[in-house]
Amino acid sequence: MTYRLVPLDDAIVFPTVTATLPIDVGEDERVFLIPRRDGEFGRVGVIAEVVEHGRSRRGVPVATVVGLHRGIAGAATNMDDDGTLHVEVQEIHDGHPDDEHTVEIAREYRAVVEEILELRGDDGRIATFLRSIEEPGALADTTGLAPDVPNEGKLRLLETIDVTERLEIAVGLQRERLAELQVRSKIRDDVESGAQKQQREYFLRKQMESIRKELGEDETDLIGEYETKIAEAGMPEAVAEQATKELRRLERQGEQSPESSMIRSYLDWLIAVPWSKRSEDKLDPNHTREVLDADHAGLDDVKKRITQFVAVRKLREDRKDEIEQDSRANGTILTLVGPPGTGKTSIGESIARSLGREFVRISLGGLHDEAEIRGHRRTYIGALPGRIVRALRDAETMNPVILLDEVDKVGADWRGDPSAALLEVLDPAQNHSFRDHYLDVEVDLSEVVFIATANLLDTIPAPLLDRMEIISFDGYTTEEKLAIAKGYLVPRQVKRNGLKPEEITVSDDVLRAVIAEYTREAGVRQLERELGKVLRGAATKIASGEGAAPIALDIEAVREALGRQKVFQESVERTAIPGVSTGLAVTGTGGDILFIEATAMDGDKGLVLTGQLGDVMKESARIALSYVRSHREALGIPEDRFQREFHVHVPAGAIPKDGPSAGTAMTTALVSLLTGRPVKHTVGMTGEVTLQGRVLPIGGLKQKVLAAHAAGLTEVILPERNRGDLDEVPEEVREQMTFHPVMSIDEVLELALEPAEAGADVATV
């Protein structure tokens, strides 16, 4: 049979059910009702008879239909001008299976539904209706009448043609309803019992309160105590009004009210914020520089910027009556970015000490919950203010130095995005009226000096980064590490290991050996750990009586404590054969050197890339091969040398690598392989290469140069447009190294490759 197709988006009609629906059935006496979910029609619908149709008060077409039996939708036959679709429908009649299994399931279904009706307090009418149904298919369809059965279950029931299987599904759905009702019933009983107990305790406490008053043993006036604390807290007017309002609520409800503890906790937090307390600033640039120099060696650029920061604040404070003040000027957010172990966190403490302010550190690493910044709303059990308000409480002043540590490691998930909450905290135009969700009053953060630290800028959201001023920590030179070890690390480890300064002597040569042979890092954290191991060995000798103080630590003592040498200057050995070049890279832990290895073998003329390379670095390798292949004549490479498969590898293979700056090193490695000219072991290189052979600028030059210097390289090839970045390299490093700014790959090859031997032919690959 062919029927008008009527889709149902919000309802499911079963056979024998009468329903009034907002649908247009035209003049048809029978229609085919089929569910539609997410724009897709179901497979099974219901053929329904139209008993009445008309329009609602709003003029919407409505129709009253009675479900007759199921049908399976077939092919569409035609579509009217108004878009009405007619389909062929295969009519399905349930029949009456009377096998023992079906009868048993029907009996179980009736028992489960009767238990549900008993829990819901049925007056008997639904039970009577259920007993009047004899057809097992119609009995299963009654589950579709239950309002608390999900639409997914109803749709599954409708699409099940087999009567016995439909009954089994219906029993499962009804059992889920029964389990939920049983849980609700238990909860309701527990709540009623708890309410009765609470009411009884309330009356008993009131009686005890009256008895104490009669005996003159009344408790301390809690309301009076809070009034005194609020008056002494020096709150802003709006905050004081909010505190007084909550205090009046506490007074009306009484101390025994269930909500009184929440109100008291809220008042305690309002009072704990140091609204009227401020530290007296020491705005002296000279004093600031002295403190920074005393606490940290090196980092001249960082110290210079912080000294400028203090100098500007001093001038603004001294001339506030002469110069129109801008609220944004006090809100500079210094963000210290650099590898681990370079002193970012400790320099924050030095800034606080130089300013005479309290210091509070907030660790943001791994933070996912926005409420950790803004606080929880008071409607939640165990609600607390956010970390910013707690930091003010801990500092006991409204103008501390707050260090936001590891801001680049803030996460985001279904609990919110903490970095978005930090936008208001760090924006000078907004943080004077920061509103914590728990306190729900404005807190002025404009006097707080915020300092953030991060290892990488890539993971900091752009809107947050826009509010920060970046100060780069690019790592230390060997001489700076030596000064730090002598002035800070060794004395600290001597004290931590129970030694006296006069019991240990460490020469500069020993410290240089530890720096060069056991550590390769931008900072000094690993260096301090290694020095601790050496000093623990000396402490063991003194404690056991094996050695007499003072002990002079030498290379032998270092080898005994630290074992064999761990870091090697490999450039001589690695680049001794053609096909290996030395590139420079930047990682999350500072600068590093990369050995680019290239070889060729019999194959399909393809390019194999290994070493866990990113997409950009893979493209650099393909560009390098394309350049060498297209310029083979100029490079003196015969055509038959390219009839092989090339393999480019970048150790170490377990470390992910990406970026375009290895282009020069990859090109040099391939030319070295194909010409048989080794790369000079003293040369490191960086730069992006184009197909035309131009060398484009890169980032992180200072960190790369420091890594090259630490690895024993004496020459660095860099893009011409990075020449200006050499000013950031420490002077002592510039004096010890030679730099070659280049514009094209031809210049790179001329500088990097060993000269070809006279009369020598191109090496066989």
C-alpha positions in Angstrom: 0.0 0.0 0.0 1.0 3.6 -0.6 0.6 6.2 2.2 1.5 9.8 2.8 4.8 10.0 4.8 4.6 12.0 8.0 7.9 12.4 9.9 7.8 12.7 13.7 10.8 14.5 15.2 9.7 14.7 18.9 7.2 11.9 19.3 6.9 8.1 18.7 3.4 6.7 18.1 2.7 3.0 18.7 -0.2 0.8 17.4 -3.5 1.2 19.4 -2.3 4.7 20.7 -4.5 7.7 20.0 -2.4 10.9 19.7 -3.0 14.6 18.7 0.0 15.8 16.8 1.0 19.1 15.1 1.1 17.6 11.6 -0.4 18.2 8.3 -2.2 15.1 6.9 -4.1 16.9 4.0 -7.2 15.0 3.1 -5.7 11.5 3.6 -7.6 9.0 5.8 -4.6 7.0 6.6 -0.9 8.1 6.9 2.4 6.5 7.7 4.0 8.0 10.8 7.8 7.4 10.9 10.3 8.7 13.5 13.1 11.0 12.3 16.4 11.5 14.2 19.2 13.9 13.2 17.6 14.3 9.8 17.5 10.5 9.1 14.3 8.5 8.8 13.8 5.3 10.8 13.2 1.9 9.2 9.9 1.0 10.8 6.9 3.3 11.3 3.2 3.0 12.2 0.2 3.1 9.8 -2.3 5.4 11.5 -5.9 6.3 10.8 -6.8 10.0 10.9 -9.9 10.5 13.0 -9.9 14.3 13.2 -7.9 17.2 11.8 -8.0 20.9 12.0 -5.9 23.9 13.2 -4.7 25.1 16.6 -5.4 28.6 18.0 -2.2 29.8 16.4 -3.2 28.4 13.0 -0.9 25.4 13.1 -2.3 22.2 11.4 -3.1 19.5 13.9 -4.5 16.0 13.5 -5.8 13.3 15.9 -4.6 9.8 14.7 -5.0 6.2 16.0 -2.1 3.8 15.4 -3.2 0.6 13.6 -0.1 -1.5 13.0 3.5 -1.4 12.1 4.9 -1.0 8.6 8.3 -1.0 6.9 9.0 1.9 4.6 9.8 1.1 1.0 10.5 3.1 -2.1 9.1 6.7 -2.5 6.5 6.7 -5.2 5.8 10.4 -5.8 6.1 13.9 -4.3 3.3 16.4 -4.4 3.8 20.1 -5.4 3.8 21.1 -1.7 6.7 18.7 -0.9 4.5 15.9 0.5 6.1 12.5 0.0 4.3 9.2 -0.5 6.0 5.8 0.1 5.2 2.2 -0.4 4.7 0.5 3.0 4.9 -3.2 3.8 2.2 -3.8 6.5 3.3 -5.8 9.5 0.7 -7.6 11.8 2.0 -9.0 15.1 0.0 -12.2 15.3 -0.4 -14.1 18.5 2.5 -16.4 19.4 1.5 -18.8 22.2 4.7 -20.8 22.7 5.8 -21.4 26.3 8.7 -19.0 26.1 6.6 -16.0 25.0 4.0 -16.8 27.7 6.7 -16.8 30.3 8.1 -13.5 29.2 4.7 -11.9 29.1 4.1 -13.1 32.7 7.4 -11.7 33.8 6.6 -8.4 32.1 3.2 -8.1 34.0 5.0 -8.8 37.3 7.6 -6.2 36.8 5.1 -3.5 35.7 2.8 -4.3 38.7 5.8 -3.8 41.0 6.5 -0.4 39.4 2.8 0.5 39.8 3.0 -0.4 43.5 6.0 1.8 44.1 4.3 4.7 42.3 1.1 4.3 44.2 -1.2 3.4 41.3 -5.0 3.6 42.1 -5.7 0.3 40.2 -6.8 1.8 36.9 -3.5 1.2 35.0 -3.3 -2.3 36.5 -6.8 -3.1 35.2 -5.9 -1.7 31.8 -2.8 -3.9 31.7 -4.8 -7.1 32.6 -7.2 -6.4 29.7 -4.5 -6.7 27.1 -4.1 -10.3 25.9 -2.0 -9.8 22.7 1.8 -10.2 23.6 2.8 -7.6 21.0 0.3 -5.0 22.3 1.5 -5.8 25.8 5.1 -5.0 24.9 4.0 -1.8 23.2 2.6 -0.4 26.5 6.2 0.3 27.5 6.1 3.1 24.8 3.4 4.8 26.9 5.8 5.3 29.9 7.0 8.9 29.9 10.3 8.1 31.7 11.4 5.5 29.1 14.1 7.3 26.9 13.3 7.8 23.2 16.2 5.5 22.2 14.4 2.7 24.0 11.1 3.5 22.5 12.6 3.6 19.0 14.3 0.3 19.5 10.9 -1.2 20.7 9.1 0.2 17.7 11.6 -1.2 15.2 11.5 -4.7 16.7 9.2 -6.8 14.5 9.5 -10.2 16.3 6.9 -10.2 19.1 9.0 -12.4 21.5 12.1 -10.3 21.0 10.0 -7.1 21.5 8.7 -8.5 24.8 12.3 -9.2 26.0 13.3 -5.6 25.2 10.3 -4.3 27.0 11.1 -6.3 30.1 14.6 -4.9 30.1 13.4 -1.3 29.8 10.9 -1.9 32.6 13.5 -3.4 34.8 15.6 -0.3 34.4 12.6 1.8 35.4 12.1 -0.4 38.5 15.7 -0.1 39.6 15.6 3.7 39.3 12.4 3.9 41.2 13.8 1.7 44.0 16.8 4.0 44.3 14.6 7.1 44.4 12.3 5.5 47.0 15.3 4.7 49.3 16.6 8.3 48.9 13.2 9.7 49.7 13.0 7.5 52.9 16.5 8.6 53.9 15.7 12.2 53.4 12.5 12.0 55.4 14.3 10.2 58.2 17.1 12.8 58.2 14.7 15.7 58.2 12.9 14.3 61.2 16.2 13.7 63.0 17.3 17.3 62.1 14.1 18.8 63.3 14.3 16.8 66.6 17.9 18.0 67.1 16.9 21.6 66.4 14.2 21.5 69.2 16.7 19.9 71.6 19.3 22.6 70.9 16.8 25.4 71.4 15.8 23.8 74.7 19.5 23.6 75.7 20.0 27.3 74.6 17.1 28.3 76.8 18.4 26.3 79.8 21.9 27.9 79.4 20.4 31.4 79.4 18.4 30.6 82.5 21.6 29.4 84.2 23.6 32.4 83.0 25.9 30.3 80.9 25.2 31.9 77.5 27.9 31.4 74.8 30.1 34.3 73.7 28.4 36.8 71.5 29.4 35.6 68.1 27.7 38.4 66.2 29.5 41.0 68.2 32.8 39.3 67.5 32.2 39.4 63.8 31.0 43.1 63.9 34.3 44.0 65.6 36.4 42.1 63.1 34.6 43.6 60.1 35.1 47.1 61.5 38.8 46.5 62.0 39.4 44.9 58.6 39.4 48.2 56.7 37.1 46.8 54.0 36.0 49.0 51.0 32.5 50.3 51.4 30.9 47.8 49.0 32.6 44.9 50.7 31.7 46.1 54.2 28.0 46.3 53.1 28.2 42.7 51.8 29.8 41.5 55.0 27.1 43.3 57.2 24.3 41.9 55.0 25.6 38.3 55.5 26.1 39.0 59.2 22.4 40.0 59.6 21.5 36.7 57.8 23.5 34.8 60.3 21.8 36.7 63.2 18.3 36.0 61.9 18.9 32.3 61.2 20.8 31.5 64.4 23.9 29.6 65.0 22.2 26.2 64.9 20.9 26.7 61.3 22.4 24.3 58.7 23.4 27.4 56.7 25.2 29.1 59.5 28.5 27.3 59.0 28.5 28.4 55.3 27.8 32.0 56.3 30.5 32.0 59.0 33.1 30.5 56.5 32.2 33.2 54.0 32.7 35.9 56.6 36.0 34.4 57.7 37.3 34.6 54.2 36.1 38.2 53.7 37.9 39.2 56.9 41.0 37.2 56.0 41.7 39.3 52.8 44.1 42.1 53.9 42.0 44.9 52.4 43.9 47.8 54.1 47.4 46.3 54.5 50.2 47.2 52.1 54.0 46.7 52.1 56.1 49.8 51.8 57.9 49.7 48.4 61.7 50.1 48.2 61.8 51.7 44.7 65.6 52.0 44.3 67.1 50.7 41.0 70.6 50.5 42.4 69.4 48.4 45.4 67.4 46.2 43.0 70.5 45.6 40.8 72.6 44.8 43.9 70.1 42.2 45.1 69.8 40.6 41.7 73.7 40.5 41.4 74.0 39.0 44.8 71.4 36.3 44.1 72.2 35.4 40.5 75.3 35.3 38.2 75.0 36.3 34.6 71.6 37.1 33.1 72.6 40.7 32.4 69.7 41.3 30.0 67.2 40.1 32.5 68.6 42.2 35.3 68.7 45.3 33.1 65.0 44.9 32.2 63.9 44.4 35.8 66.0 47.4 37.0 64.2 49.5 34.3 60.9 48.2 35.6 61.7 49.4 39.1 63.1 52.7 37.9 59.9 53.5 35.9 57.8 52.7 39.0 60.0 55.0 41.1 59.7 57.9 38.7 55.9 57.5 38.5 55.6 57.4 42.2 57.9 60.4 42.8 56.1 62.5 40.1 52.5 61.4 40.5 51.5 65.0 41.3 53.2 66.4 38.2 52.3 63.7 35.6 48.9 62.4 34.7 48.8 58.8 35.8 47.9 55.9 33.5 46.5 52.8 35.4 48.0 50.5 32.7 51.6 51.6 33.4 51.7 49.8 36.7 50.3 46.6 35.2 53.3 45.4 33.1 53.3 41.6 33.4 56.9 40.3 33.2 57.0 36.8 31.7 60.3 35.0 32.2 60.7 32.4 29.4 63.5 29.9 29.1 64.8 26.4 29.6 64.5 24.6 33.0 67.1 25.4 35.6 68.0 28.9 34.5 66.7 30.6 37.6 63.3 31.9 36.5 61.5 31.1 39.8 64.4 32.2 42.1 64.7 35.5 40.3 61.1 36.2 41.2 62.0 35.8 44.8 64.8 38.3 44.3 62.5 40.8 42.8 60.2 40.6 45.8 63.1 41.0 48.2 64.5 44.0 46.3 61.1 45.7 46.4 60.5 44.9 50.0 57.3 43.1 49.2 55.9 39.7 50.2 56.4 36.9 47.8 53.8 34.2 46.9 54.3 31.5 44.3 51.3 29.9 42.5 52.1 26.8 40.5 49.9 26.5 37.4 51.4 23.4 36.0 48.7 20.9 35.0 45.9 23.2 36.2 42.6 22.4 34.4 39.8 23.8 36.6 38.9 27.4 36.0 37.6 27.6 39.6 41.2 27.3 40.8 41.6 30.9 39.6 38.2 32.4 40.1 37.0 30.3 43.0 33.9 28.1 43.4 30.5 29.6 43.8 29.1 29.3 47.4 26.3 27.0 46.3 28.8 24.1 46.1 29.8 22.0 49.1 33.3 22.7 50.2 33.5 25.9 48.1 36.7 28.0 48.4 38.1 31.2 46.9 40.5 30.9 44.0 44.3 30.8 44.2 44.6 34.6 43.7 42.6 35.5 46.7 44.3 32.8 48.8 47.7 34.2 47.7 46.6 37.7 49.1 45.6 36.0 52.3 48.9 34.2 52.6 50.9 37.4 51.7 48.8 39.4 54.2 49.2 42.5 52.0 47.4 43.8 48.9 50.6 44.5 47.0 52.7 41.3 47.0 54.8 39.9 44.2 52.8 36.9 42.9 54.8 34.4 40.7 52.6 32.5 38.2 54.8 29.5 37.7 54.7 27.3 34.6 52.0 29.4 32.9 52.7 27.5 29.6 51.4 24.2 31.1 47.9 25.3 31.9 45.4 22.9 30.4 41.7 23.1 29.4 38.9 20.6 29.6 35.2 20.3 30.5 35.9 22.1 33.8 36.8 25.3 31.9 39.9 27.1 30.6 42.1 28.6 33.5 44.1 30.6 31.0 40.9 32.5 30.0 40.3 33.3 33.7 43.9 34.6 33.9 43.0 37.3 31.2 41.1 39.3 33.7 43.8 38.8 36.4 46.7 40.0 34.2 44.9 42.8 32.3 45.7 46.2 33.9 42.5 47.6 32.5 40.4 45.0 34.3 42.2 43.6 37.4 41.4 46.6 39.6 37.9 45.1 39.8 38.6 41.4 39.8 35.6 39.4 41.0 36.2 36.1 42.7 33.2 33.7 42.4 33.3 32.7 46.1 33.6 36.2 47.6 31.4 37.8 44.9 32.9 41.3 45.6 35.5 43.3 43.7 39.1 42.8 44.7 41.7 45.3 43.5 44.7 43.5 42.1 46.2 46.6 40.4 48.9 47.0 43.1 50.1 43.4 42.7 53.3 42.8 40.8 52.6 39.7 38.7 55.5 37.7 37.3 54.9 34.7 35.1 57.4 31.9 34.1 57.3 29.5 31.1 59.5 27.1 29.3 57.9 27.7 25.9 55.7 30.4 24.3 54.0 28.0 21.8 51.4 26.7 24.3 50.4 30.0 25.8 47.1 31.3 24.3 47.6 34.3 22.1 45.2 36.6 24.0 47.1 35.8 27.3 50.5 36.3 25.6 49.4 39.7 24.3 49.2 40.9 27.9 52.7 39.9 28.8 56.2 41.4 28.3 58.6 38.6 27.4 62.0 38.4 29.0 64.1 35.5 27.6 66.4 33.3 29.6 68.6 31.7 27.0 70.9 29.7 29.2 74.4 30.2 30.6 77.8 30.0 29.1 80.5 27.8 30.5 82.1 30.7 32.4 78.8 31.8 33.8 78.1 28.2 35.0 81.6 28.2 36.6 80.8 31.4 38.4 77.4 30.1 39.6 79.0 26.8 40.7 81.7 28.6 42.7 79.4 31.3 44.2 76.2 29.5 44.8 76.0 25.7 44.0 79.1 24.4 45.9 78.4 26.5 49.1 74.8 25.3 49.1 75.7 21.7 48.6 78.4 21.9 51.2 75.8 23.1 53.7 73.2 20.5 52.6 75.6 17.7 53.0 76.6 18.6 56.6 80.1 19.9 55.6 82.0 23.0 56.6 83.4 25.3 54.0 87.0 24.8 55.3 86.7 21.0 54.9 86.3 21.1 51.1 88.3 22.8 48.3 87.2 22.5 44.7 89.4 23.9 41.9 88.1 25.6 38.8 89.5 22.8 36.6 87.4 20.2 38.5 84.3 22.4 38.1 85.0 22.8 34.4 85.4 19.0 34.0 82.0 18.4 35.7 80.3 21.1 33.5 81.8 19.8 30.2 81.9 16.1 30.8 78.8 15.4 32.8 76.2 18.0 31.9 74.7 19.4 28.7 72.0 21.8 29.7 71.0 25.4 29.4 70.6 25.8 33.1 72.4 24.5 36.2 70.0 22.1 37.8 71.7 19.0 36.6 75.1 20.6 37.5 74.0 21.1 41.1 72.9 17.4 41.3 76.2 16.2 40.0 78.1 18.4 42.4 76.0 17.1 45.2 77.0 13.5 44.3 80.7 14.5 44.4 80.4 16.3 47.8 78.4 13.4 49.3 81.4 11.1 48.4 83.6 13.5 50.4 81.2 13.7 53.3 81.2 9.9 53.4 84.9 9.8 53.7 85.0 12.4 56.5 82.2 10.7 58.4 83.7 7.2 58.2 87.2 8.4 59.1 88.7 7.4 55.7 89.9 10.9 54.9 91.0 13.9 56.9 89.8 17.4 56.3 90.4 19.5 54.4 89.8 17.4 51.3 90.8 18.7 47.9 88.5 17.3 45.3 90.3 16.3 42.1 89.4 14.6 38.8 89.9 11.2 40.3 87.3 12.0 43.0 84.9 13.2 40.3 85.3 10.0 38.3 84.8 7.9 41.5 81.6 9.7 42.4 80.1 10.3 38.9 81.5 7.3 37.0 82.6 7.5 33.4 82.3 10.6 31.3 78.7 11.1 30.1 79.0 13.9 27.6 81.4 13.8 24.7 82.5 16.3 22.0 81.6 14.1 19.1 81.9 16.5 16.2 85.4 15.4 15.2 84.4 11.7 15.0 80.9 12.1 13.7 81.8 14.4 10.7 85.0 12.6 9.8 83.3 10.7 7.0 81.4 12.4 4.1 77.6 12.6 4.5 77.4 14.0 8.1 76.9 17.6 9.1 76.4 19.4 12.4 73.1 21.4 12.7 71.9 23.7 15.6 68.5 23.4 17.2 66.4 24.8 20.0 64.4 22.5 22.3 62.3 23.1 25.4 65.4 22.6 27.5 67.6 25.1 25.6 69.9 24.9 22.6 71.4 21.6 21.2 73.4 20.3 18.3 72.0 17.8 15.8 74.1 15.5 13.6 72.5 15.1 10.1 73.5 11.8 8.5 73.0 11.0 4.9 73.7 7.8 2.9 72.7 6.2 -0.4 72.0 2.6 -1.5 70.5 0.6 -4.3 66.8 1.3 -4.4 64.0 3.1 -6.2 65.4 6.6 -6.3 63.3 7.6 -3.3 64.1 9.5 -0.1 63.8 7.8 3.3 63.6 10.0 6.4 64.0 8.7 10.0 64.6 10.2 13.4 61.0 11.1 14.4 60.9 14.2 12.2 58.0 16.6 12.0 56.3 17.6 8.7 58.3 20.8 8.3 61.6 19.1 8.8 60.6 16.4 6.3 59.9 19.1 3.8 63.3 20.6 4.5 64.9 17.3 3.6 63.0 17.0 0.3 63.9 20.6 -0.6 67.6 19.8 0.1 67.5 16.8 -2.2 65.7 18.7 -4.9 68.2 21.6 -4.7 71.2 19.2 -4.9 69.6 17.3 -7.8 68.8 20.4 -9.8 72.2 22.0 -9.3 74.3 18.8 -9.8 76.3 20.3 -12.6 77.3 23.3 -10.7 78.2 21.1 -7.8 80.2 18.7 -10.0 78.1 15.6 -9.3 77.5 13.1 -12.2 73.9 12.2 -13.1 74.4 8.5 -12.3 75.1 9.3 -8.6 71.3 10.0 -8.2 70.2 6.6 -9.5 70.0 5.4 -5.9 67.8 5.6 -2.8 68.8 8.3 -0.3 68.4 7.9 3.4 68.6 10.9 5.8 68.6 10.2 9.5 68.7 12.6 12.5 69.8 11.0 15.8 68.5 10.6 18.5 65.5 8.8 17.0 63.5 8.8 20.2 63.3 12.6 20.4 60.7 14.4 18.2 62.2 17.1 16.0 60.6 19.7 13.7 61.3 23.1 12.2 62.9 24.5 9.0 66.2 25.6 10.4 68.0 22.3 9.6 67.8 23.0 5.9 71.4 24.1 5.5 72.7 21.2 7.5 70.6 18.7 5.4 71.8 20.2 2.1 75.4 20.2 3.3 75.2 16.5 4.4 73.8 15.5 0.9 76.5 17.4 -1.0 79.1 16.0 1.3 77.9 12.5 0.6 77.8 13.0 -3.2 81.1 14.8 -3.5 83.0 12.8 -1.0 84.1 16.0 0.8 83.7 15.7 4.6 82.2 18.6 6.6 84.6 20.6 8.8 84.3 19.3 12.4 84.6 22.8 13.8 81.5 24.1 12.0 77.9 24.2 13.1 75.2 25.6 10.9 71.5 26.8 11.0 69.2 28.3 8.4 66.2 27.6 6.2 66.9 26.8 2.6 64.7 27.5 -0.4 64.6 25.7 -3.8 66.6 28.5 -5.3 69.3 28.1 -2.7 68.6 31.2 -0.6 69.2 30.9 3.2 66.3 32.4 5.2 66.4 33.6 8.8 65.6 31.5 11.8 64.8 32.0 15.5 66.6 31.1 18.8 70.0 32.1 17.5 71.4 32.9 20.9 70.5 29.5 22.4 71.9 27.7 19.3 75.2 29.6 19.5 75.5 28.8 23.3 74.9 25.1 22.4 77.5 25.2 19.7 80.0 26.8 22.1 79.3 24.2 24.8 79.8 21.4 22.2 83.3 22.7 21.3 82.4 24.1 17.8 84.4 27.2 16.9 82.5 28.4 13.7 78.8 29.0 13.1 77.2 29.5 9.8 74.0 31.6 10.1 71.6 33.5 7.8 72.7 37.0 6.9 69.4 38.4 8.2 70.2 37.0 11.7 73.5 39.0 11.9 71.8 41.5 14.2 70.9 38.7 16.7 74.6 38.2 17.4 74.5 41.2 19.7 72.5 39.1 22.1 75.3 36.5 22.4 77.6 37.1 25.4 80.8 38.9 24.4 83.0 36.1 25.8 81.4 33.6 23.4 81.6 36.0 20.5 85.4 36.4 21.1 85.9 32.6 21.1 83.9 31.8 18.0 83.8 32.8 14.3 80.5 33.7 12.7 79.7 33.5 8.9 76.5 35.2 7.9 75.5 33.9 4.5 72.9 34.6 1.8 73.0 31.4 -0.3 73.7 27.7 0.1 76.7 28.1 -2.2 78.4 30.2 0.5 77.5 27.5 3.1 79.0 24.7 1.1 82.2 26.8 0.5 82.6 27.4 4.2 81.5 24.0 5.6 83.1 21.5 3.3 86.7 20.4 3.4 88.5 21.4 0.2 88.5 18.8 -2.6 91.8 17.0 -3.1 93.6 17.9 -6.3 92.8 15.4 -9.1 90.4 13.5 -6.9 87.2 12.1 -8.5 83.8 12.3 -6.9 83.4 9.6 -4.3 81.5 6.5 -5.2 78.2 6.3 -3.2 
